[in-house]
């Protein structure tokens, strides 16, 4: 016997109207009527309450040839599992995107050149910088091999270090402090054209002041000024923790 027939028969045996039974189950009379006419079915929680109130075992309510309710409940369970998996996948994607953007934002705020290098939202910019009067150098121990390849000895050699300079990106004063290698340069080529993506410097070309466009000369300046951590941030006139610029 199908669920609808079992429900209708048991309700009448208990001398209950549809409204009375509906009130006991906290549903509307129309809902109960649809159950008794095989137009819809209760969920699992309501089905358990119905079994207890009618004193009819669940296996009796679920038995019956071609019981559509069983199929409907099974489909609902499968759908819930499917939606749960979809929700987990979407949530994981959003979490990964958030973490990815957080890493990119950290790269901008901390001037991490390796993160900025692979930041797809940053574009390559070209700016100009004035360099120190002399190339920063540091004595480092290195092994020197004679021309015959037999004798080796350790000597202290001056090696060029990174320049820490302000790179002006446009005539309006936008730019940032960047560290990059220039190699040796002369007093006449004490300026540099810098190609950079955020804090990642991809190329540096030494230029003279005359080679700097007129609109950029004022922003670039004539005299090198060392970076002062107390005076300004390394990234100036930009949004900190914003990975898109």
Secondary structure, DSSP 4 states (H G I P E B T S, - for coil): --HHHHHHHHHHHTT--HHHHHHHHTS-HHHHHHHHTTS----HHHHHHHHHHHT--HHHHH-STT-HHHHHHHHHHHHHHHHHHHHHHHHHHHHHHHHHHHHHHHHHHHT-HHHHHT-TT---EEEEEEPPSS--EEEEEEEEE-TTS--EEEEEEEEE--EEEEEE-STTS-EEEEEE---S--GGG-EEEEEEETTEEEEEEEE-GGGS-HHHHHHH-SS-----TTTS-SEESS-TT-TT-
